[in-house]
Amino acid sequence: MAKKEEKEIKKKVTEKQKKKEKESLMSKIRNFIRGVKQEWKRIKWPSKKSMIKYSIATIIFIVSCSLFFYIIDVILAFLHTLGK
């Protein structure tokens, strides 16, 4: 009879632990969502004018880098043909 009681007690303890784990998981998820909402409010979105300015600067940078590497490639190809 004592073994049955021990099993029941262990079963109750494990059920309580599972409930606590579920609650702690849910509380962690809730805390994460709250944190995301708080961070989302802190975001300062750029204006349309600054977005256009940054986009143009990025395109100019990409084109200039592409031209640089193209010129280097042409020079190296020319030097390679001279070496043959």
PyMOL Python script that loads the backbone (N, CA, C, O; Angstrom):
from pymol import cmd

cmd.read_pdbstr("""\
ATOM      1  N   MET A   1       0.811  -1.187   0.000  1.00  0.00           N
ATOM      2  CA  MET A   1       0.000   0.000   0.000  1.00  0.00           C
ATOM      3  C   MET A   1       0.861   1.261   0.000  1.00  0.00           C
ATOM      4  O   MET A   1       0.480   2.275  -0.584  1.00  0.00           O
ATOM      5  N   ALA A   2       1.991   1.200   0.636  1.00  0.00           N
ATOM      6  CA  ALA A   2       2.878   2.344   0.700  1.00  0.00           C
ATOM      7  C   ALA A   2       3.456   2.651  -0.676  1.00  0.00           C
ATOM      8  O   ALA A   2       3.677   3.813  -1.017  1.00  0.00           O
ATOM      9  N   LYS A   3       3.699   1.612  -1.459  1.00  0.00           N
ATOM     10  CA  LYS A   3       4.241   1.813  -2.798  1.00  0.00           C
ATOM     11  C   LYS A   3       3.238   2.534  -3.683  1.00  0.00           C
ATOM     12  O   LYS A   3       3.619   3.388  -4.484  1.00  0.00           O
ATOM     13  N   LYS A   4       1.957   2.199  -3.546  1.00  0.00           N
ATOM     14  CA  LYS A   4       0.916   2.861  -4.325  1.00  0.00           C
ATOM     15  C   LYS A   4       0.852   4.347  -3.974  1.00  0.00           C
ATOM     16  O   LYS A   4       0.732   5.207  -4.847  1.00  0.00           O
ATOM     17  N   GLU A   5       0.935   4.621  -2.685  1.00  0.00           N
ATOM     18  CA  GLU A   5       0.900   6.008  -2.222  1.00  0.00           C
ATOM     19  C   GLU A   5       2.109   6.781  -2.744  1.00  0.00           C
ATOM     20  O   GLU A   5       1.991   7.934  -3.158  1.00  0.00           O
ATOM     21  N   GLU A   6       3.270   6.133  -2.718  1.00  0.00           N
ATOM     22  CA  GLU A   6       4.485   6.777  -3.229  1.00  0.00           C
ATOM     23  C   GLU A   6       4.349   7.067  -4.723  1.00  0.00           C
ATOM     24  O   GLU A   6       4.743   8.138  -5.186  1.00  0.00           O
ATOM     25  N   LYS A   7       3.797   6.122  -5.472  1.00  0.00           N
ATOM     26  CA  LYS A   7       3.600   6.318  -6.908  1.00  0.00           C
ATOM     27  C   LYS A   7       2.651   7.473  -7.184  1.00  0.00           C
ATOM     28  O   LYS A   7       2.883   8.281  -8.082  1.00  0.00           O
ATOM     29  N   GLU A   8       1.568   7.543  -6.395  1.00  0.00           N
ATOM     30  CA  GLU A   8       0.602   8.629  -6.563  1.00  0.00           C
ATOM     31  C   GLU A   8       1.244   9.975  -6.244  1.00  0.00           C
ATOM     32  O   GLU A   8       1.022  10.959  -6.950  1.00  0.00           O
ATOM     33  N   ILE A   9       2.032  10.013  -5.192  1.00  0.00           N
ATOM     34  CA  ILE A   9       2.707  11.256  -4.807  1.00  0.00           C
ATOM     35  C   ILE A   9       3.679  11.678  -5.903  1.00  0.00           C
ATOM     36  O   ILE A   9       3.724  12.850  -6.275  1.00  0.00           O
ATOM     37  N   LYS A  10       4.459  10.725  -6.425  1.00  0.00           N
ATOM     38  CA  LYS A  10       5.401  11.028  -7.497  1.00  0.00           C
ATOM     39  C   LYS A  10       4.661  11.515  -8.743  1.00  0.00           C
ATOM     40  O   LYS A  10       5.108  12.434  -9.429  1.00  0.00           O
ATOM     41  N   LYS A  11       3.522  10.882  -9.020  1.00  0.00           N
ATOM     42  CA  LYS A  11       2.716  11.275 -10.184  1.00  0.00           C
ATOM     43  C   LYS A  11       2.219  12.715 -10.027  1.00  0.00           C
ATOM     44  O   LYS A  11       2.266  13.500 -10.974  1.00  0.00           O
ATOM     45  N   LYS A  12       1.747  13.053  -8.834  1.00  0.00           N
ATOM     46  CA  LYS A  12       1.266  14.408  -8.574  1.00  0.00           C
ATOM     47  C   LYS A  12       2.398  15.423  -8.692  1.00  0.00           C
ATOM     48  O   LYS A  12       2.216  16.512  -9.235  1.00  0.00           O
ATOM     49  N   VAL A  13       3.573  15.049  -8.174  1.00  0.00           N
ATOM     50  CA  VAL A  13       4.727  15.949  -8.231  1.00  0.00           C
ATOM     51  C   VAL A  13       5.133  16.189  -9.679  1.00  0.00           C
ATOM     52  O   VAL A  13       5.407  17.324 -10.068  1.00  0.00           O
ATOM     53  N   THR A  14       5.172  15.124 -10.478  1.00  0.00           N
ATOM     54  CA  THR A  14       5.564  15.292 -11.882  1.00  0.00           C
ATOM     55  C   THR A  14       4.529  16.100 -12.647  1.00  0.00           C
ATOM     56  O   THR A  14       4.890  16.881 -13.527  1.00  0.00           O
ATOM     57  N   GLU A  15       3.240  15.929 -12.329  1.00  0.00           N
ATOM     58  CA  GLU A  15       2.197  16.730 -12.973  1.00  0.00           C
ATOM     59  C   GLU A  15       2.368  18.210 -12.629  1.00  0.00           C
ATOM     60  O   GLU A  15       2.214  19.079 -13.487  1.00  0.00           O
ATOM     61  N   LYS A  16       2.684  18.482 -11.369  1.00  0.00           N
ATOM     62  CA  LYS A  16       2.902  19.874 -10.950  1.00  0.00           C
ATOM     63  C   LYS A  16       4.127  20.459 -11.655  1.00  0.00           C
ATOM     64  O   LYS A  16       4.116  21.621 -12.061  1.00  0.00           O
ATOM     65  N   GLN A  17       5.181  19.654 -11.800  1.00  0.00           N
ATOM     66  CA  GLN A  17       6.386  20.130 -12.483  1.00  0.00           C
ATOM     67  C   GLN A  17       6.077  20.433 -13.952  1.00  0.00           C
ATOM     68  O   GLN A  17       6.549  21.433 -14.492  1.00  0.00           O
ATOM     69  N   LYS A  18       5.290  19.575 -14.596  1.00  0.00           N
ATOM     70  CA  LYS A  18       4.927  19.804 -15.996  1.00  0.00           C
ATOM     71  C   LYS A  18       4.119  21.088 -16.138  1.00  0.00           C
ATOM     72  O   LYS A  18       4.319  21.856 -17.079  1.00  0.00           O
ATOM     73  N   LYS A  19       3.194  21.320 -15.187  1.00  0.00           N
ATOM     74  CA  LYS A  19       2.405  22.554 -15.227  1.00  0.00           C
ATOM     75  C   LYS A  19       3.306  23.779 -15.071  1.00  0.00           C
ATOM     76  O   LYS A  19       3.139  24.775 -15.775  1.00  0.00           O
ATOM     77  N   LYS A  20       4.261  23.698 -14.142  1.00  0.00           N
ATOM     78  CA  LYS A  20       5.181  24.818 -13.929  1.00  0.00           C
ATOM     79  C   LYS A  20       6.030  25.069 -15.165  1.00  0.00           C
ATOM     80  O   LYS A  20       6.275  26.218 -15.533  1.00  0.00           O
ATOM     81  N   GLU A  21       6.486  23.982 -15.815  1.00  0.00           N
ATOM     82  CA  GLU A  21       7.289  24.135 -17.023  1.00  0.00           C
ATOM     83  C   GLU A  21       6.487  24.791 -18.130  1.00  0.00           C
ATOM     84  O   GLU A  21       6.996  25.656 -18.843  1.00  0.00           O
ATOM     85  N   LYS A  22       5.222  24.379 -18.277  1.00  0.00           N
ATOM     86  CA  LYS A  22       4.362  24.987 -19.292  1.00  0.00           C
ATOM     87  C   LYS A  22       4.132  26.454 -18.982  1.00  0.00           C
ATOM     88  O   LYS A  22       4.193  27.302 -19.873  1.00  0.00           O
ATOM     89  N   GLU A  23       3.868  26.753 -17.714  1.00  0.00           N
ATOM     90  CA  GLU A  23       3.641  28.137 -17.325  1.00  0.00           C
ATOM     91  C   GLU A  23       4.896  28.972 -17.542  1.00  0.00           C
ATOM     92  O   GLU A  23       4.820  30.108 -18.011  1.00  0.00           O
ATOM     93  N   SER A  24       6.028  28.418 -17.206  1.00  0.00           N
ATOM     94  CA  SER A  24       7.254  29.186 -17.371  1.00  0.00           C
ATOM     95  C   SER A  24       7.544  29.389 -18.857  1.00  0.00           C
ATOM     96  O   SER A  24       8.042  30.445 -19.249  1.00  0.00           O
ATOM     97  N   LEU A  25       7.240  28.395 -19.685  1.00  0.00           N
ATOM     98  CA  LEU A  25       7.421  28.545 -21.130  1.00  0.00           C
ATOM     99  C   LEU A  25       6.499  29.632 -21.656  1.00  0.00           C
ATOM    100  O   LEU A  25       6.916  30.483 -22.442  1.00  0.00           O
ATOM    101  N   MET A  26       5.245  29.602 -21.220  1.00  0.00           N
ATOM    102  CA  MET A  26       4.295  30.621 -21.671  1.00  0.00           C
ATOM    103  C   MET A  26       4.710  32.000 -21.180  1.00  0.00           C
ATOM    104  O   MET A  26       4.579  32.979 -21.915  1.00  0.00           O
ATOM    105  N   SER A  27       5.203  32.095 -19.963  1.00  0.00           N
ATOM    106  CA  SER A  27       5.629  33.401 -19.459  1.00  0.00           C
ATOM    107  C   SER A  27       6.858  33.894 -20.218  1.00  0.00           C
ATOM    108  O   SER A  27       7.007  35.094 -20.449  1.00  0.00           O
ATOM    109  N   LYS A  28       7.740  32.968 -20.605  1.00  0.00           N
ATOM    110  CA  LYS A  28       8.902  33.366 -21.404  1.00  0.00           C
ATOM    111  C   LYS A  28       8.464  33.888 -22.761  1.00  0.00           C
ATOM    112  O   LYS A  28       8.994  34.885 -23.253  1.00  0.00           O
ATOM    113  N   ILE A  29       7.497  33.214 -23.361  1.00  0.00           N
ATOM    114  CA  ILE A  29       6.989  33.664 -24.664  1.00  0.00           C
ATOM    115  C   ILE A  29       6.333  35.026 -24.531  1.00  0.00           C
ATOM    116  O   ILE A  29       6.549  35.905 -25.365  1.00  0.00           O
ATOM    117  N   ARG A  30       5.525  35.209 -23.479  1.00  0.00           N
ATOM    118  CA  ARG A  30       4.877  36.511 -23.261  1.00  0.00           C
ATOM    119  C   ARG A  30       5.915  37.612 -23.057  1.00  0.00           C
ATOM    120  O   ARG A  30       5.778  38.700 -23.616  1.00  0.00           O
ATOM    121  N   ASN A  31       6.951  37.341 -22.263  1.00  0.00           N
ATOM    122  CA  ASN A  31       8.000  38.334 -22.036  1.00  0.00           C
ATOM    123  C   ASN A  31       8.723  38.670 -23.338  1.00  0.00           C
ATOM    124  O   ASN A  31       9.051  39.830 -23.589  1.00  0.00           O
ATOM    125  N   PHE A  32       8.970  37.651 -24.167  1.00  0.00           N
ATOM    126  CA  PHE A  32       9.630  37.892 -25.450  1.00  0.00           C
ATOM    127  C   PHE A  32       8.777  38.793 -26.335  1.00  0.00           C
ATOM    128  O   PHE A  32       9.287  39.732 -26.945  1.00  0.00           O
ATOM    129  N   ILE A  33       7.473  38.506 -26.404  1.00  0.00           N
ATOM    130  CA  ILE A  33       6.581  39.310 -27.244  1.00  0.00           C
ATOM    131  C   ILE A  33       6.506  40.742 -26.725  1.00  0.00           C
ATOM    132  O   ILE A  33       6.500  41.688 -27.513  1.00  0.00           O
ATOM    133  N   ARG A  34       6.450  40.905 -25.415  1.00  0.00           N
ATOM    134  CA  ARG A  34       6.447  42.262 -24.847  1.00  0.00           C
ATOM    135  C   ARG A  34       7.723  43.014 -25.224  1.00  0.00           C
ATOM    136  O   ARG A  34       7.679  44.192 -25.582  1.00  0.00           O
ATOM    137  N   GLY A  35       8.856  42.322 -25.140  1.00  0.00           N
ATOM    138  CA  GLY A  35      10.131  42.946 -25.496  1.00  0.00           C
ATOM    139  C   GLY A  35      10.170  43.350 -26.962  1.00  0.00           C
ATOM    140  O   GLY A  35      10.681  44.415 -27.307  1.00  0.00           O
ATOM    141  N   VAL A  36       9.629  42.494 -27.823  1.00  0.00           N
ATOM    142  CA  VAL A  36       9.590  42.817 -29.252  1.00  0.00           C
ATOM    143  C   VAL A  36       8.732  44.053 -29.485  1.00  0.00           C
ATOM    144  O   VAL A  36       9.105  44.932 -30.262  1.00  0.00           O
ATOM    145  N   LYS A  37       7.587  44.125 -28.817  1.00  0.00           N
ATOM    146  CA  LYS A  37       6.713  45.295 -28.964  1.00  0.00           C
ATOM    147  C   LYS A  37       7.412  46.571 -28.498  1.00  0.00           C
ATOM    148  O   LYS A  37       7.299  47.616 -29.140  1.00  0.00           O
ATOM    149  N   GLN A  38       8.130  46.482 -27.384  1.00  0.00           N
ATOM    150  CA  GLN A  38       8.843  47.656 -26.877  1.00  0.00           C
ATOM    151  C   GLN A  38       9.928  48.101 -27.842  1.00  0.00           C
ATOM    152  O   GLN A  38      10.084  49.297 -28.088  1.00  0.00           O
ATOM    153  N   GLU A  39      10.678  47.153 -28.391  1.00  0.00           N
ATOM    154  CA  GLU A  39      11.734  47.501 -29.348  1.00  0.00           C
ATOM    155  C   GLU A  39      11.137  48.060 -30.627  1.00  0.00           C
ATOM    156  O   GLU A  39      11.704  48.969 -31.233  1.00  0.00           O
ATOM    157  N   TRP A  40      10.000  47.526 -31.043  1.00  0.00           N
ATOM    158  CA  TRP A  40       9.352  47.991 -32.264  1.00  0.00           C
ATOM    159  C   TRP A  40       8.963  49.465 -32.137  1.00  0.00           C
ATOM    160  O   TRP A  40       9.033  50.221 -33.107  1.00  0.00           O
ATOM    161  N   LYS A  41       8.555  49.861 -30.934  1.00  0.00           N
ATOM    162  CA  LYS A  41       8.175  51.257 -30.711  1.00  0.00           C
ATOM    163  C   LYS A  41       9.383  52.193 -30.757  1.00  0.00           C
ATOM    164  O   LYS A  41       9.236  53.378 -31.055  1.00  0.00           O
ATOM    165  N   ARG A  42      10.569  51.670 -30.465  1.00  0.00           N
ATOM    166  CA  ARG A  42      11.786  52.492 -30.440  1.00  0.00           C
ATOM    167  C   ARG A  42      12.379  52.734 -31.828  1.00  0.00           C
ATOM    168  O   ARG A  42      13.259  53.581 -31.986  1.00  0.00           O
ATOM    169  N   ILE A  43      11.910  52.005 -32.821  1.00  0.00           N
ATOM    170  CA  ILE A  43      12.473  52.135 -34.162  1.00  0.00           C
ATOM    171  C   ILE A  43      12.138  53.512 -34.731  1.00  0.00           C
ATOM    172  O   ILE A  43      10.998  53.970 -34.665  1.00  0.00           O
ATOM    173  N   LYS A  44      13.156  54.158 -35.289  1.00  0.00           N
ATOM    174  CA  LYS A  44      12.942  55.434 -35.959  1.00  0.00           C
ATOM    175  C   LYS A  44      13.096  55.190 -37.455  1.00  0.00           C
ATOM    176  O   LYS A  44      14.202  55.003 -37.961  1.00  0.00           O
ATOM    177  N   TRP A  45      11.970  55.197 -38.144  1.00  0.00           N
ATOM    178  CA  TRP A  45      11.976  54.923 -39.571  1.00  0.00           C
ATOM    179  C   TRP A  45      12.473  56.145 -40.329  1.00  0.00           C
ATOM    180  O   TRP A  45      12.131  57.271 -39.969  1.00  0.00           O
ATOM    181  N   PRO A  46      13.280  55.943 -41.378  1.00  0.00           N
ATOM    182  CA  PRO A  46      13.780  57.087 -42.157  1.00  0.00           C
ATOM    183  C   PRO A  46      12.665  57.716 -42.986  1.00  0.00           C
ATOM    184  O   PRO A  46      11.684  57.071 -43.354  1.00  0.00           O
ATOM    185  N   SER A  47      12.858  58.989 -43.259  1.00  0.00           N
ATOM    186  CA  SER A  47      11.865  59.689 -44.076  1.00  0.00           C
ATOM    187  C   SER A  47      12.044  59.299 -45.546  1.00  0.00           C
ATOM    188  O   SER A  47      13.037  58.673 -45.917  1.00  0.00           O
ATOM    189  N   LYS A  48      11.091  59.671 -46.353  1.00  0.00           N
ATOM    190  CA  LYS A  48      11.146  59.347 -47.779  1.00  0.00           C
ATOM    191  C   LYS A  48      12.345  60.032 -48.432  1.00  0.00           C
ATOM    192  O   LYS A  48      13.017  59.445 -49.280  1.00  0.00           O
ATOM    193  N   LYS A  49      12.606  61.271 -48.035  1.00  0.00           N
ATOM    194  CA  LYS A  49      13.716  62.026 -48.604  1.00  0.00           C
ATOM    195  C   LYS A  49      15.061  61.357 -48.300  1.00  0.00           C
ATOM    196  O   LYS A  49      15.909  61.222 -49.183  1.00  0.00           O
ATOM    197  N   SER A  50      15.244  60.944 -47.054  1.00  0.00           N
ATOM    198  CA  SER A  50      16.519  60.309 -46.700  1.00  0.00           C
ATOM    199  C   SER A  50      16.643  58.924 -47.341  1.00  0.00           C
ATOM    200  O   SER A  50      17.750  58.508 -47.684  1.00  0.00           O
ATOM    201  N   MET A  51      15.540  58.210 -47.509  1.00  0.00           N
ATOM    202  CA  MET A  51      15.587  56.903 -48.177  1.00  0.00           C
ATOM    203  C   MET A  51      16.026  57.060 -49.630  1.00  0.00           C
ATOM    204  O   MET A  51      16.814  56.256 -50.129  1.00  0.00           O
ATOM    205  N   ILE A  52      15.528  58.078 -50.305  1.00  0.00           N
ATOM    206  CA  ILE A  52      15.933  58.329 -51.693  1.00  0.00           C
ATOM    207  C   ILE A  52      17.419  58.668 -51.744  1.00  0.00           C
ATOM    208  O   ILE A  52      18.148  58.187 -52.611  1.00  0.00           O
ATOM    209  N   LYS A  53      17.858  59.507 -50.799  1.00  0.00           N
ATOM    210  CA  LYS A  53      19.263  59.899 -50.758  1.00  0.00           C
ATOM    211  C   LYS A  53      20.173  58.688 -50.532  1.00  0.00           C
ATOM    212  O   LYS A  53      21.189  58.537 -51.211  1.00  0.00           O
ATOM    213  N   TYR A  54      19.806  57.828 -49.577  1.00  0.00           N
ATOM    214  CA  TYR A  54      20.612  56.643 -49.291  1.00  0.00           C
ATOM    215  C   TYR A  54      20.585  55.649 -50.445  1.00  0.00           C
ATOM    216  O   TYR A  54      21.588  54.992 -50.726  1.00  0.00           O
ATOM    217  N   SER A  55      19.448  55.540 -51.110  1.00  0.00           N
ATOM    218  CA  SER A  55      19.344  54.621 -52.252  1.00  0.00           C
ATOM    219  C   SER A  55      20.239  55.083 -53.396  1.00  0.00           C
ATOM    220  O   SER A  55      20.921  54.268 -54.019  1.00  0.00           O
ATOM    221  N   ILE A  56      20.241  56.377 -53.675  1.00  0.00           N
ATOM    222  CA  ILE A  56      21.089  56.917 -54.745  1.00  0.00           C
ATOM    223  C   ILE A  56      22.564  56.722 -54.394  1.00  0.00           C
ATOM    224  O   ILE A  56      23.368  56.349 -55.248  1.00  0.00           O
ATOM    225  N   ALA A  57      22.911  56.977 -53.138  1.00  0.00           N
ATOM    226  CA  ALA A  57      24.304  56.791 -52.712  1.00  0.00           C
ATOM    227  C   ALA A  57      24.725  55.321 -52.859  1.00  0.00           C
ATOM    228  O   ALA A  57      25.851  55.039 -53.269  1.00  0.00           O
ATOM    229  N   THR A  58      23.842  54.405 -52.532  1.00  0.00           N
ATOM    230  CA  THR A  58      24.150  52.984 -52.663  1.00  0.00           C
ATOM    231  C   THR A  58      24.342  52.597 -54.123  1.00  0.00           C
ATOM    232  O   THR A  58      25.278  51.870 -54.455  1.00  0.00           O
ATOM    233  N   ILE A  59      23.470  53.072 -54.990  1.00  0.00           N
ATOM    234  CA  ILE A  59      23.592  52.757 -56.422  1.00  0.00           C
ATOM    235  C   ILE A  59      24.884  53.319 -56.990  1.00  0.00           C
ATOM    236  O   ILE A  59      25.562  52.647 -57.768  1.00  0.00           O
ATOM    237  N   ILE A  60      25.233  54.542 -56.612  1.00  0.00           N
ATOM    238  CA  ILE A  60      26.484  55.142 -57.087  1.00  0.00           C
ATOM    239  C   ILE A  60      27.679  54.326 -56.600  1.00  0.00           C
ATOM    240  O   ILE A  60      28.618  54.089 -57.360  1.00  0.00           O
ATOM    241  N   PHE A  61      27.650  53.901 -55.354  1.00  0.00           N
ATOM    242  CA  PHE A  61      28.736  53.096 -54.803  1.00  0.00           C
ATOM    243  C   PHE A  61      28.877  51.778 -55.555  1.00  0.00           C
ATOM    244  O   PHE A  61      29.992  51.368 -55.879  1.00  0.00           O
ATOM    245  N   ILE A  62      27.769  51.114 -55.836  1.00  0.00           N
ATOM    246  CA  ILE A  62      27.803  49.834 -56.545  1.00  0.00           C
ATOM    247  C   ILE A  62      28.337  50.015 -57.960  1.00  0.00           C
ATOM    248  O   ILE A  62      29.158  49.222 -58.418  1.00  0.00           O
ATOM    249  N   VAL A  63      27.877  51.051 -58.654  1.00  0.00           N
ATOM    250  CA  VAL A  63      28.343  51.298 -60.023  1.00  0.00           C
ATOM    251  C   VAL A  63      29.835  51.619 -60.026  1.00  0.00           C
ATOM    252  O   VAL A  63      30.568  51.108 -60.872  1.00  0.00           O
ATOM    253  N   SER A  64      30.297  52.453 -59.100  1.00  0.00           N
ATOM    254  CA  SER A  64      31.721  52.813 -59.067  1.00  0.00           C
ATOM    255  C   SER A  64      32.596  51.595 -58.737  1.00  0.00           C
ATOM    256  O   SER A  64      33.666  51.435 -59.324  1.00  0.00           O
ATOM    257  N   CYS A  65      32.168  50.751 -57.824  1.00  0.00           N
ATOM    258  CA  CYS A  65      32.934  49.537 -57.524  1.00  0.00           C
ATOM    259  C   CYS A  65      32.952  48.603 -58.728  1.00  0.00           C
ATOM    260  O   CYS A  65      33.979  47.996 -59.030  1.00  0.00           O
ATOM    261  N   SER A  66      31.826  48.487 -59.411  1.00  0.00           N
ATOM    262  CA  SER A  66      31.765  47.637 -60.594  1.00  0.00           C
ATOM    263  C   SER A  66      32.712  48.142 -61.672  1.00  0.00           C
ATOM    264  O   SER A  66      33.428  47.357 -62.294  1.00  0.00           O
ATOM    265  N   LEU A  67      32.715  49.446 -61.892  1.00  0.00           N
ATOM    266  CA  LEU A  67      33.630  50.021 -62.886  1.00  0.00           C
ATOM    267  C   LEU A  67      35.083  49.795 -62.493  1.00  0.00           C
ATOM    268  O   LEU A  67      35.909  49.467 -63.344  1.00  0.00           O
ATOM    269  N   PHE A  68      35.396  49.963 -61.241  1.00  0.00           N
ATOM    270  CA  PHE A  68      36.761  49.747 -60.762  1.00  0.00           C
ATOM    271  C   PHE A  68      37.226  48.324 -61.070  1.00  0.00           C
ATOM    272  O   PHE A  68      38.298  48.121 -61.639  1.00  0.00           O
ATOM    273  N   PHE A  69      36.406  47.342 -60.686  1.00  0.00           N
ATOM    274  CA  PHE A  69      36.803  45.960 -60.921  1.00  0.00           C
ATOM    275  C   PHE A  69      36.805  45.612 -62.405  1.00  0.00           C
ATOM    276  O   PHE A  69      37.607  44.781 -62.831  1.00  0.00           O
ATOM    277  N   TYR A  70      35.937  46.217 -63.198  1.00  0.00           N
ATOM    278  CA  TYR A  70      35.948  45.992 -64.641  1.00  0.00           C
ATOM    279  C   TYR A  70      37.252  46.516 -65.254  1.00  0.00           C
ATOM    280  O   TYR A  70      37.871  45.852 -66.085  1.00  0.00           O
ATOM    281  N   ILE A  71      37.656  47.710 -64.831  1.00  0.00           N
ATOM    282  CA  ILE A  71      38.894  48.291 -65.357  1.00  0.00           C
ATOM    283  C   ILE A  71      40.097  47.438 -64.954  1.00  0.00           C
ATOM    284  O   ILE A  71      40.985  47.197 -65.771  1.00  0.00           O
ATOM    285  N   ILE A  72      40.133  46.979 -63.700  1.00  0.00           N
ATOM    286  CA  ILE A  72      41.220  46.105 -63.245  1.00  0.00           C
ATOM    287  C   ILE A  72      41.232  44.822 -64.082  1.00  0.00           C
ATOM    288  O   ILE A  72      42.296  44.347 -64.477  1.00  0.00           O
ATOM    289  N   ASP A  73      40.064  44.270 -64.348  1.00  0.00           N
ATOM    290  CA  ASP A  73      39.969  43.042 -65.133  1.00  0.00           C
ATOM    291  C   ASP A  73      40.473  43.266 -66.564  1.00  0.00           C
ATOM    292  O   ASP A  73      41.176  42.416 -67.110  1.00  0.00           O
ATOM    293  N   VAL A  74      40.121  44.395 -67.167  1.00  0.00           N
ATOM    294  CA  VAL A  74      40.571  44.701 -68.528  1.00  0.00           C
ATOM    295  C   VAL A  74      42.092  44.870 -68.558  1.00  0.00           C
ATOM    296  O   VAL A  74      42.760  44.370 -69.463  1.00  0.00           O
ATOM    297  N   ILE A  75      42.624  45.570 -67.575  1.00  0.00           N
ATOM    298  CA  ILE A  75      44.074  45.779 -67.522  1.00  0.00           C
ATOM    299  C   ILE A  75      44.798  44.444 -67.363  1.00  0.00           C
ATOM    300  O   ILE A  75      45.776  44.185 -68.064  1.00  0.00           O
ATOM    301  N   LEU A  76      44.327  43.596 -66.450  1.00  0.00           N
ATOM    302  CA  LEU A  76      44.968  42.297 -66.236  1.00  0.00           C
ATOM    303  C   LEU A  76      44.827  41.403 -67.472  1.00  0.00           C
ATOM    304  O   LEU A  76      45.753  40.658 -67.795  1.00  0.00           O
ATOM    305  N   ALA A  77      43.698  41.462 -68.162  1.00  0.00           N
ATOM    306  CA  ALA A  77      43.538  40.673 -69.394  1.00  0.00           C
ATOM    307  C   ALA A  77      44.488  41.165 -70.471  1.00  0.00           C
ATOM    308  O   ALA A  77      45.064  40.371 -71.214  1.00  0.00           O
ATOM    309  N   PHE A  78      44.647  42.481 -70.551  1.00  0.00           N
ATOM    310  CA  PHE A  78      45.571  43.053 -71.535  1.00  0.00           C
ATOM    311  C   PHE A  78      47.000  42.622 -71.229  1.00  0.00           C
ATOM    312  O   PHE A  78      47.741  42.242 -72.135  1.00  0.00           O
ATOM    313  N   LEU A  79      47.395  42.678 -69.948  1.00  0.00           N
ATOM    314  CA  LEU A  79      48.735  42.255 -69.554  1.00  0.00           C
ATOM    315  C   LEU A  79      48.937  40.757 -69.797  1.00  0.00           C
ATOM    316  O   LEU A  79      50.037  40.322 -70.136  1.00  0.00           O
ATOM    317  N   HIS A  80      47.898  39.996 -69.627  1.00  0.00           N
ATOM    318  CA  HIS A  80      47.975  38.549 -69.862  1.00  0.00           C
ATOM    319  C   HIS A  80      48.198  38.250 -71.352  1.00  0.00           C
ATOM    320  O   HIS A  80      48.957  37.347 -71.704  1.00  0.00           O
ATOM    321  N   THR A  81      47.531  39.016 -72.218  1.00  0.00           N
ATOM    322  CA  THR A  81      47.721  38.798 -73.667  1.00  0.00           C
ATOM    323  C   THR A  81      49.102  39.240 -74.105  1.00  0.00           C
ATOM    324  O   THR A  81      49.661  38.671 -75.043  1.00  0.00           O
ATOM    325  N   LEU A  82      49.670  40.252 -73.439  1.00  0.00           N
ATOM    326  CA  LEU A  82      51.027  40.688 -73.795  1.00  0.00           C
ATOM    327  C   LEU A  82      52.066  39.626 -73.417  1.00  0.00           C
ATOM    328  O   LEU A  82      53.099  39.491 -74.072  1.00  0.00           O
ATOM    329  N   GLY A  83      51.776  38.886 -72.360  1.00  0.00           N
ATOM    330  CA  GLY A  83      52.705  37.884 -71.866  1.00  0.00           C
ATOM    331  C   GLY A  83      52.773  36.649 -72.742  1.00  0.00           C
ATOM    332  O   GLY A  83      53.729  35.881 -72.637  1.00  0.00           O
ATOM    333  N   LYS A  84      51.805  36.438 -73.592  1.00  0.00           N
ATOM    334  CA  LYS A  84      51.801  35.235 -74.452  1.00  0.00           C
ATOM    335  C   LYS A  84      52.708  35.366 -75.601  1.00  0.00           C
ATOM    336  O   LYS A  84      52.815  34.445 -76.411  1.00  0.00           O
TER     337      LYS A  84
END
""", "prot")
cmd.dss("prot")
cmd.show_as("cartoon", "prot")
cmd.util.cbc("prot")
cmd.orient("prot")
